[in-house]
């Protein structure tokens, strides 16, 4: 039996999976664009002079996006109410409105409000994307798909750094208005591609829409073959897990407070939120210009050029880290990344102290090299893990609410450091890096003692580990016996493969 799709819906599962990943990637590109754009704007005289910025207003303009992100915790139940796709859609719409207002800003107040709105929109998409993608992609694509989401942070950063470099010579406010306006392009692309992707089969099943759920599974697993053994097995696995949670787990909000397993899941997701913001990366992401000033590089053109190269470097490293997440495992990658961050930020601090006010060129460029190695250390692990690990450890019952809490903690931590770092860099300079390096070792200890490994496992299998009890799926049937590759829900059976050549033609197109 084959599913019936509208004529505009892709029939090949490989195409659908690619569209799912691309739809999610462009949302994080907005976040990366924002960070690098503000880095560039804080360097541009046309921006700082227009708003007559000082340390306080610079921090306020930059950090206000995190305030909006914090408040998007009120959005955390929206994906449960209206679906993952529509929650992502409305988040993108809010982001576009904020971007337009930012580009039209006439004063600091309007600029701050626009960035607040942009932060709320990007926070809403940050809640919806990991939930949507983790519940829709097959397991053997999940690490790559989710990992690439925040790898695209650097694609946005690269585009923004190139844009601000290109507009730096504009003799008008368009030097900062145009980069601001272009930030909305990614949200527009997201909205367009959403019409070509399926809804989360887990959400559909939770609403009793089994026929639609099996079609969604068939779209991503078997080229529309709903009778495929892999699809049928995965559907029953989802049904039985949702039934288990319905009768054995409290409601989402209550579970966060009263259920020990749910509290552990929230804690694990929360550690990612804090670690991704407090590892020291936000100093480089938002105040690279100040860092370079203190390192001895004060020319704004040179700083913008370094910003472009840094984003290209981080993109390459993050893609490599995404590949390693499924090889080394999530826990090992988190420890390795944080350890390297700690070492490199100590070196950045030491070199800044020794050569920041000197004219010794090798020392100055040694500091720049250390900054590159620090950002690479962060990008190899925390960039893919920040969107990969939280939705894996959060079960369906609390996944949307948990991602809301995660986003709140991440934005709250981001707000803290983004607002505080300008003052810290002004007052204690290189000592800021040393304090952050000590904190990184605290993070290593937390990850080592508390994290649970999730690589190579379906969401339902991860639930079994964290709940301490096994949900019987299909009464003990081994997925291997169904003719598919190993990894429940992550394989295509022989029937699904055959449909690539001849079966696709049997999917009825309407419209």
C-alpha positions, -999 to +999 in steps of 0.1 A: +000+000+000+013+034-009+005+068+005-013+095-015+005+128-015-004+162-030+014+167-063+039+192-048+051+169-020+084+151-029+080+113-032+115+101-025+124+098+012+159+110+006+145+143-008+120+147+021+148+141+047+170+167+029+142+192+030+136+185+067+172+192+075+174+223+052+142+237+067+157+234+102+191+246+091+179+280+079+164+288+113+198+284+130+214+303+102+194+333+115+210+329+150+245+327+135+239+357+113+227+377+143+258+370+164+282+378+136+262+408+124+263+424+158+300+417+159+303+436+127+280+464+137+298+469+169+329+475+148+312+499+123+315+536+131+283+543+111+264+521+136+281+532+169+280+569+159+243+568+148+231+555+182+259+574+201+267+541+219+286+537+252+294+505+271+259+503+286+239+509+254+263+486+234+256+458+258+218+466+258+216+467+220+235+434+217+219+415+247+183+425+241+179+396+217+185+372+246+157+389+266+132+380+239+146+345+238+141+341+276+105+351+274+098+326+246+093+300+274+057+309+271+058+294+236+069+260+250+035+243+248+026+257+214+043+228+195+021+204+216-011+223+208-008+232+171+020+208+159+057+211+153+054+225+118+030+253+126+050+262+157+080+266+135+060+286+110+048+312+135+082+315+151+097+324+116+069+350+111+077+367+144+114+367+135+107+384+101+086+412+118+115+418+143+141+420+115+121+445+096+117+468+127+154+465+134+163+476+099+140+506+103+151+515+138+153+553+145+167+552+181+180+528+207+146+521+221+132+510+187+164+490+180+162+472+214+125+464+209+131+450+174+159+428+188+137+417+216+110+406+190+137+389+169+149+371+200+114+358+208+110+346+172+143+328+170+137+314+205+104+300+193+120+283+164+148+271+187+121+253+207+103+238+176+132+228+154+149+202+177+116+187+186+104+186+150+136+172+135+143+146+163+108+132+160+108+131+122+142+119+110+151+082+110+176+074+138+206+069+115+201+104+101+193+120+135+228+129+146+238+143+113+205+162+108+204+177+143+241+183+144+241+202+111+214+225+125+237+245+146+267+239+123+247+263+100+251+289+127+285+296+111+270+297+076+249+326+089+279+340+106+299+338+074+272+356+054+268+383+080+305+389+084+309+392+046+279+415+044+291+439+071+325+439+056+309+448+022+287+475+036+314+490+058+322+517+032+286+528+028+283+565+036+248+562+051+229+542+077+224+515+051+258+503+063+240+487+092+204+487+080+210+464+050+228+437+071+199+439+096+173+435+068+190+405+052+186+386+084+150+379+075+158+360+043+164+328+062+130+328+079+114+334+045+132+303+031+120+283+062+084+292+056+086+282+019+101+248+026+078+239+054+050+233+028+071+205+014+077+185+046+056+162+068+044+168+103+060+149+132+045+113+132+047+113+170+027+144+173+001+131+148-002+098+167-005+117+200-036+134+185-051+100+174-043+107+137-028+073+130-034+073+092-015+106+089+012+094+112+020+063+091+020+085+060+045+108+076+067+078+085+064+065+050+075+098+036+108+098+055+115+061+057+102+042+026+093+064-003+057+064+006+053+027+011+031+026+042+030-012+043+068-014+046+078-035+076+101-008+089+073+017+089+048-006+105+073-016+132+082+020+140+046+030+141+038+003+167+069+013+187+056+049+187+021+039+196+031+017+225+056+042+239+030+070+238+005+047+255+030+039+282+037+076+288+000+084+288-008+059+316+025+060+335+037+096+333+021+127+347+012+157+325+041+176+311+042+206+336+035+183+365+061+158+353+089+184+354+082+189+391+071+155+404+086+128+382+122+119+391+129+106+355+116+139+340+136+160+364+167+141+354+159+147+317+154+184+323+186+186+343+205+170+314+190+193+288+197+223+312+234+214+314+237+217+277+220+251+278+244+265+304+275+249+289+269+262+254+266+297+266+292+299+294+321+281+278+336+315+267+323+314+232+299+344+236+329+367+242+342+359+207+307+357+191+296+391+201+327+411+212+354+400+189+362+437+182+369+444+219+390+412+221+411+422+191+415+458+205+429+444+237+451+419+217+466+449+198+447+448+165+427+480+164+421+486+126+383+480+119+389+466+084+414+440+097+389+431+125+361+426+099+384+404+078+393+383+108+356+379+116+349+365+081+378+340+083+369+329+118+333+320+108+346+300+078+370+281+101+343+274+127+320+260+100+345+235+088+354+224+123+317+221+133+309+198+104+338+176+114+325+176+149+291+165+137+306+135+121+325+126+153+294+128+175+282+095+161+317+080+163+329+091+197+295+096+214+279+127+228+295+125+263+330+121+251+327+149+226+313+173+253+342+165+276+368+168+248+354+201+235+352+217+270+387+206+279+401+221+248+381+253+254+395+256+289+431+252+277+428+276+248+410+304+268+438+303+293+462+308+265+442+337+250+442+354+285+479+349+290+488+362+255+465+392+258+482+401+291+517+397+277+513+413+242+480+432+243+497+466+247+529+457+229+540+462+193+555+427+191+538+414+160+543+376+166+528+379+200+498+398+187+491+373+160+497+345+184+468+358+203+446+358+172+457+322+165+447+312+200+413+328+195+408+307+164+418+276+182+394+284+211+365+288+187+375+256+169+375+238+203+340+250+210+327+244+175+339+208+173+317+196+202+292+221+216+280+234+183+264+201+172+256+189+207+236+220+216+208+209+194+214+172+193+215+161+229+185+179+246+157+165+224+173+130+226+171+129+264+137+145+266+108+120+262+077+128+241+056+138+272+080+167+281+099+172+249+083+205+239+081+219+275+117+207+281+129+225+250+111+256+262+130+253+295+162+246+277+157+277+255+149+298+285+181+287+303+202+291+272+189+326+265+191+335+302+227+324+303+233+342+270+218+374+284+239+372+315+272+368+297+264+390+267+255+419+290+282+413+315+312+407+292+316+443+279+320+455+315+343+426+325+365+432+295+367+469+303+373+465+340+395+433+344+405+426+308+425+394+304+414+381+338+379+376+323+393+347+302+410+331+332+378+331+352+359+315+323+386+289+319+382+278+356+344+275+350+350+252+320+365+226+344+333+227+365+314+219+333+337+190+326+329+175+360+292+179+356+292+162+322+314+134+334+293+125+364+258+131+350+255+125+313+239+094+297+252+083+263+226+083+235+244+076+203+230+050+179+197+046+198+161+055+189+142+080+211+122+051+225+153+031+234+168+062+251+135+064+271+140+029+284+175+037+297+164+069+315+131+055+328+147+023+341+120+001+327+114-014+292+084-007+271+075-039+253+074-031+216+057-055+192+059-081+219+096-086+215+099-087+177+134-081+165+135-054+138+162-074+120+135-101+114+114-076+095+139-073+067+153-039+075+187-027+085+196-026+122+185+005+142+148+006+147+132+034+127+165+043+111+165+020+081+149+014+048+136-021+041+140-039+008+106-028-002+114+008+005+146+005-016+127-010-045+103+019-045+132+042-054+133+028-088+098+016-095+077+022-065+076+059-066+055+059-097+029+040-077+024+069-053-008+087-064-004+124-070-034+147-065-039+184-072 
